[in-house]
Amino acid sequence: MELIWPRYEGGSLVNLPATMAAILGAEIDGAPPLEPSLWKELSHGTERIIAILMDAVGYLALQKLMAQDRGFVLTKLAQRGLFNPITSVFPSTTVAALSSLWTARPPIEHGLTGYTLYLKEFGVVANALALAPMRNERGDSLEKWGLEPEKLIPVPSFPQLLKPWGIKVWVLIHREYSKSPFSRAIHREVAESRGFLSTSEMWVSLRRLLREISGEKAIISVYWGLVDALAHLYGPEDETWEAELRSFAFSMEREFLERLEPSDRKGTLLIIFSDHGQVPARPEKAIQAMKHPELWELLTLPPTGESRASYLYVKDGSRDKVRAYLEEKIGSFTVMDSQEAMEKGLFGKGEPAPGFSSRIGDLIAIARGEDYLVWGYEEPKLKGRHGGLSPQEMLIPLLLVRLDG
């Protein structure tokens, strides 16, 4: 199976913040802008950018859907603008991708390396979205242990980088996420974060906000996560996520695009993109570590990170045994030395975040095909997963279109 490495130097999600900054006349520290062919021709005269992230809508899946339906509004927008694939970051997961999007830094610099994170300083494997212990029967929060979400990421946020240029960033996000610990970590110094309950409310709120900030240089960042939720629940081959995306597009056309005034459209660039795709996660493809004693007994911690990009903490002298077990006996994983992967740039280039090496273990098990690595005795429930380097997970869409075009 082909493995797609992130194109951090000008073809990945981490390059989008500097691109948006450049379009608005600013220069920021961090990863460079995307290659000019992906955006330059639409940049002239842009005053406002609407950046909509559709969680888990991979480029290959969207391309297939667009080819099937020429009347689909995203197809029509792509014909008017620019539509290309770029890559996610590694691992191809929301925690790492959104942290890169909101800092203009690759994972090596922001330090959030997956959904489950070993925080050595607290001696705990944590849920990076909730900032709470993974085994959390008591309902603890790491904030009670002294962790401050706003200080979790050691590099400036995108709004902080834009502040000297007088450019504000507004956020529209599902209401249940608007004040979450992870949102507080990444959304430092946004102008305002506004929550929505439904997709239709999102479009109405976006239209109102665009009108409200008329005349300002600004970015409106929209996070929409329903495809990710449905693909996890039913699988990325099920029709439910396509139905939801069609509903998203229909509502976009009726409640947003058709109702914009000329003054709303003037100088407004719309960018639609994703953070990662998904692959099917059939129960029979699960590798349950605790049911493999030859593997489990060689680990000092449960696997962390992602089920398709797992960080393994192994006992001294056991690296070769673990590698051989996964690559030869199970045969469906590519196993890399963590330090070597870091040096080769899998997580990007730059100064490693404090504690970074402790968060990526000794070995990284990257799934091939549809296999995935989990621990615990319960049967895995998710029918769609991501985090790995397959084209389905790594290639994400980038659609840019001028609303005044």
Secondary structure, DSSP 8 states (H G I E B T S, - for coil): -------TTTSBGGGHHHHHHHHTT---SSS----GGGTGGG-TT--EEEEEEETT--HHHHHHHHHH-TTSHHHHHHHHSEEEEEE--SS-SHHHHHHHHTTT--HHHH---SSEEEETTTTEEEETTTTEESS-TT---TTTTT--GGGTSSS--HHHHHGGGT-EEEEEEEGGGTTSHHHHHH-TT-SEEEEESSHHHHHHHHHHHHHHTTTS-EEEEEEE-HHHHHHHHH-TTSHHHHHHHHHHHHHHHHHTGGG--HHHHTTEEEEEE-S---EE--GGGEEEGGG-HHHHTTBSS--EEETTEEEE-B-TT-HHHHHHIIIIII--EEEEEHHHHHHTTTT-SS---TTHHHHS-SEEEEE-TT-EEE-SSS----SEE--S-SHHHHEEEEEEEETT-
